[in-house]
Amino acid sequence: MSEKKLNLQSQARRAVLKIDPTERPRLVLLAIDGPSQYLMGAIGLLGMLVQHAYFVTVTDRAVYVHRGPRTKSAPSELVAVVPLGEAGGLVHEVKRGKVWNALFLKLPGRARPLRLNVSSHSRPELESFLKKLPGAAATTEAGVRTA
């Protein structure tokens, strides 16, 4: 699992560097969109086909959000770039669970927050992500729920 995770993080870093070669990717958070992973698991293969893999990369200057098809698990589309100074407003809510965590991001141009399911394997990156965003800690304190 760790080799695959490192490969996905490396792909996300390369996707950011394609956009801006002067950036320095510091953290990559891997996630999957959609409702609860337990519900999607019950649907089976169809659930996997309608989901997207998300790659949230924090650099020294911005937060890049890429997505790609879950079947390939590679970043193929840039969803948003948010300057680091404004990135504290990205986090709407965090729900921590034993196996899956839910991170709700308020992306520019979207009316509703985007739900990202973060595996327990990426929990350290989730915690680091929340610490790196200026003002996110204050936002999440009110919105944190533990499942």
Secondary structure, 3 states (H helix, E strand, C coil): CHHHHHHHHHHHHHHHHHHCCCCCCCEEEEEEECCCHHHHHHHCHHHHHHCEEEEEEECCCEEEEEEEECCCCCCCEEEEEEEHHHHHHCEEEEEECCCEEEEEECCCCCCCCEEEEEEHHHHHHHHHHHHHCCCHHHHHHHHEEEC
